[in-house]
Amino acid sequence: MDETMHIHPLITDSATLANLCTRLSRSPFVAVDTEFMRESTYWPDLCLIQIADAEEAAAIDPKAKDIDLTPLLDLLVENEEVLKVFHAGGQDLEIVHNLTGKTPYPLFDTQIAAMAMGLGEQIGYSNLIETMLGIKLDKGARFTDWARRPLDRRQIDYAIGDVTHLAAIFPRMLERLRKTGRGGWLDNEMERLGDPASYANLPELAWTRIRLPSRKPEVLGRLKAIAAWREREARSKNLPRGRIAKDETIADIASHPPREQSDLSKVRGLSPSWSGNDIGARLMAAIRDAEPMSDSEMPPREDRKPGLGKEGALIADLLKLLLKVRARDADVAPRLIARAEDLELLAAGVRKLPLLEGWRHDVFGKDALALVEGRLAFSVRNGKMVMSEIEGE
């Protein structure tokens, strides 16, 4: 940590927070992290917010009496002049979205950036800090009870360390990305992470997270209705979805719906009391009101990839091998270049894919296309895998 950085005492009042945010609003970037609990609730219980720029850092107590978080939330989602830096920020962004309906913008995620630096696909925060700064972090406070008050000095120091270290490595990562010309490689990934639609958790789309092999419109229609019912119940009671009903129970009810509420006592995974109480009645109403799923909503078939039979699957395996080789040569995480489903689509004949555009085309796509079109072959020379062009007949 930079010894010149000023670390504030825990902020518990609105005036101090507003003054901090005024100063931070003039910074080119802020590093952000949160601590929360969600084991027993639907909504994450926000317990602490940490923020830092290159000069100062603070932890903010969102549970402090009468504290107004508006200046902080405005800094995160309204001020587009300040870059917001997170590490593996998906859950942090979800919390901000829950509070504002928006996501921080512009956005930089150091875990995603690490992929373009050859540091792995999902490098953990501790490993990244050790790699970049040579600092071994104290992990002892990671599983603390952040909701307990008062927070002790060790908890606060641990939490603030997350953003002071993040503020220290971000400029270094940015410089390396500029030198290698790889900053633009991350644009799509950052946009995907910051898409507000990813955090909306609309009840009408809850069914898409549940695996059910059936292709029957009436079964999938019931799945959609029951999953939406569970989402609303979980929200209203602030309980985890699984505490209302587990995914496998919902899938079973969608496939084999009970005729009467009294039949709910026979459903594995449900309390027998549901056969006569209000929550059971609401579940039965959801089942009764369910309509068959429309053609436009039906999920794509698993085998929809045209022409991907046994031979196509083998070609996709060759593409995965080529991806590993090219990712190694470029010193970049394979997932940043292409995803497995895109390789299968390429093997099946699809040609409009991200891996065939821009930098991905240069690093991998052009060779991938040559391989599936029979213009490139694998061989082993001196114990190393190499590719060679095939001369035209």
N, C-alpha and C positions, 0 to 999 in steps of 0.2 A: 504493500500500500504506500502511496505517496505520503511521505512524512509531513509535507506542507498542507495536506488536505485538512480542512476544518470539519470536525465531527460534532454535530449538534447533540445536545441532550434530547431525549425522547420528546417529540412534539405532541402536546395534548390540548392545545388551544387554537382557535381559529385565526387569531391575529398573527401568531408566529408562523403558522402554516401559510397564510396569505403572503406574508413578507418573503418567505422562502421561495414561494412559487413566482413572485415578481422577479426575484433575482435569477432563478433558473430559466425563466422565459427568455432571457437574453443569451443563454448558452447555446452553442451549436448542437449539443446533444445532452440527454440525460439517460443514465442507467437506472432501470426500474426492476423491482422484484416485489413479491408479496409473500406473506405467510398466511395460511388459512387452514381451517379444519373442515372436512366434509364427510367423515366416516359415517355420521349418523344423521345427515341432513340431505335434502335435495339441493338446496342452494348452498354454495360454498360459504362458510362463515369466515368473512374477512377479518383477520386478527392484527395484521401489521402491514404497512406499506413502506418500502425503503426506496430512496431516490438519491442520486448523486450526479454531479457533473465533475469536471476536472478539478474543482476547487473546494467543494463542500458536499457533505453527505448528511442525511438524516433519516431516522425512522419515525413514522407517523402512526399514532394510535387511533385507528378508526372507531374504536370502542369508547374513546374518551367522551365524557358528557358534553353534549351540545357542540361538538366540533363540526365545523362546516367544511366538507371535502370539496366543495365546488371549485375553488381555485386550482386544486390539484387535478381534478378530473378534466377541467377546461384545458389545462396545460397538456394533458395526455391526448385528448380527442379533438380539441378545437385549434390548437396552436400548431400549424403546419410548418413553422420555421424551425422547430426544435425536433431533431431526430430522437426517437425513443428506442433505447437499446435493451433487449431482453436476452436471456439464455433459455432455450426451450420454453418459449413464452406462451404456449397454447393455453394453459390454465390461468395464467395471469391475464391474458387477453379476454378469456371467458368472464372473469370477474369484472373487468372494466366494462365489458359489453352488458353484463347484468345490471350494472349501475347506471349506464348511460345510453344503452342501445346502439353504441358506436364502438369502434376499435381504434386504438392508437395509430396515428399516421403523422409523418412517415415512420417506417418501422425497420429495425435491423435486429436480426436474431443471430447471436454468436454461434449457436449450435449449427444453424444452416450455413453460416459463413465458413465454419470449420470444414464442411464438406468440400468446398472449393479450394481448401488449403491442404487437402490430403490427410486430415486428422480423423477420418472415420465418419460414418453416417449418423451416429447418435452419440457423440462424445459427451460424457457427463461433465457437469460444471467443475467438479473437483479436479478431474483429469485435465481439463482444458486450462485451468489456472496453474496447475503444476507444470504443464507443458509450456505455457506462455511466460509464466513469471517465476517458475522454480519454487513456488510456495506450496507446502502441504497444509491443507485446511483441516481444522478441528471439526470432525463430523459429529461430535458428541451431542450437539444441541439440535441436530436435524429433526429428531422425532420428539421434540418437546411438545408440551401442551401450550400452544400459542394462545389459546383462549383464556388461560388462567391469568388473573391479575392479583398483585402487581407482577409485571415482567421483571426478571432479575437482570443484573448487569451483563452476565454471560450471554443470555438470550439476545439482548439488544446488540451486543458487540458482534455476535455471530451473524445476526440478520443484516446489520449494516455492512459487515465485511463482504457480503454477497454483491453489493452494488459498488463498493469502493474498488474491489478487484475487477469488476466488470468495466468500470470507468477507466481502469488502467490498461486493460487488454484491448478495448475497442479501437483506440487510435492505432495500435500496433497491427491489429488485424486489417484495418482499413488501408494502412500503408502497404501491407503485403499484397492485398487484393489490387491496389492501384498499380503496384510494380509489375504484377503478373498479368494485369489487364483482365482480371476475372470478376470484377465488381458486377458487371452486367450479367454474368452467369446466374446471379442469385435473384434477379428481378422476379421471375415467375414464382419461385418458391416463397419469397417474401409476400407477394400479392396473395398467394393462396393462404398463407398463415393469417394475413390481415383481413381476409374477406369476412365482413360482418355476418353473412349468411351462415358461416360455419358455426356460429355460436348462438344462433337464435333458438335451437331446440324446439322447433314448431311441433305441437302434438300431432298434427296431420302427417308429419314425416317420421314419427317415432318408429313406425313399423319397419323402416328401411334398415334399422340396426339389428333386427331379429332374423336369424336364419330359419327359413322354412322352405323345404324343397318343393312344396306343392305349386302347380301352375294353374290351379282352379281359381277362376275369378271370385267365386263366392267365398272360398277359404281365405284368399288374400284380402278380400274386402272385410271379412271379420277380423283378420289380423290387424288391419289398419285401424278399425274402430276400437278394438280392445286395447291396442298399444296407445292410442290417443287418450282413451279413458284412464289408463294407468298413469300417463304423463300428467294429466290434470289432477288426479288424486294425489300423486306424489308432491306436486307443487303446492296444493292446497294444505296438505298436512306437513309440508317441509320434511319429507322422509325420502331416503334413497329409493329409486324405482324398485329395486329388488326386495325391499321391505313390504311393498304393496303386493307384488307378484313377480316371480322370476321369469326370465325370458322363456324357458322351456315350458313353464306352466301356461303362459300366454299362447305359445305355439300349439300346445296340446288342446286348449279350449277352442282356438280358431279351427283346428282340424276336426275336433269332435265336440261340437257345442252342446251344452246341457239344454234339455227341453224346458225344464222348470227350475226356479230358484232353489227348490229343495234338493235338486241334483248336484248343487255346488258342493255339498258335504262329501260327495264321492270323488271330487277332483283332487288329485294328488298335488300338494303344495299350497292348498287353500285351507284356511281355518274352517272347521265345521260350522262355526257361528255365522258364516256368510250365507248359509242356507235360509236365514231368516232376518238378517239385519240390513241396514240401509246401504252399506257399501256393496253387498251382494245384489241388492235391487238395482243399483246403478250399473253394475257390470252386466246384468241381464238386459237392462235397457239398451246398453251399448251393443250387445249381441243382436237384439231384436231389430235395432235401427240400422244395422250394417247393410250396406249395399254392395253388390258385386263390384270388384275393381274394374275400372274402365280400361280399355285397350291402351290408352295413352299413358296410364300409370303403371301398367304391367312391367315388372322388372325384366331386363334383357335375359335371354337364355344363356346359361353357362356355356353352351356349345355354339353360341351365335357367331363365333369367329369363323368366317367363311374359309372352307378348305383346310382347316387346322385338324387334320386327322393324325394318324400315327407319324407320317412323314413330316407333316408340319410341326408336330411336337418336337421331333428330333432337330429340325431346323431352328426352332426356338431355343433349344438347348445349346446349339452351336453359337447362336447369337449371344446367349448369356456368357458363354466362354469368351467370345470376342469382347464383350463389354468388360469383363474382368481384366483382360489383357490391356485394352485401350485405357481403362481407368487407372491401371497401374502405371502405364506409360505417362499419362497426363498428371499423375499424382492427385487424383480427385476421387471422391466417393462415387461408386457406380450409380447410386440412386439419384444423384444430381443430374446424371446424364440421361438415364432412361429407366423406366419402371418395367417390371416383368410383363404386365399386360400389354404395354406398347410393343415389346419384342414379339409377343404372340401375334399381335395384329400385323406387324411387319411380315412375319413368317406366313401369315394367311393372305398376304397380297395387298394389304392397306398401305397407301403411300402418302397420306396426309397425316403426318405425325410430328410432334415437337422434336423428336430426335433427328428428323430430316431437315431441320431449319437452324439457321444461325450457328452459334458456336458448337452446338451439339452435333450438327452435320459435319463440321470440320474435325471434331475430336473423334467421333464415332460413326455418325450416320452414313457418311459416304462409304466407309468400309463395310458397314452392316448391309447396305444396299448391294454392294458388290458381292458380298458373300451369298445373299439369297438369290442373286441373279447369276451365280455361277462364275463370277470373275475373280474370286479370291479363294484361297485355300489355306488350311492350317498345315504346318509342318514343324518338326522339332530339329533344331540345329544346336549342337554343343550343349544339349540339355535344357535349351530354352525354347519356349513356344514362340514361333514367328509366323507371319502371314506373308504369302507371296501371291502375286498376280498370275492368273492363268492366261496363257497366250491364246488368242482367238484361233479357232480351227480354220 
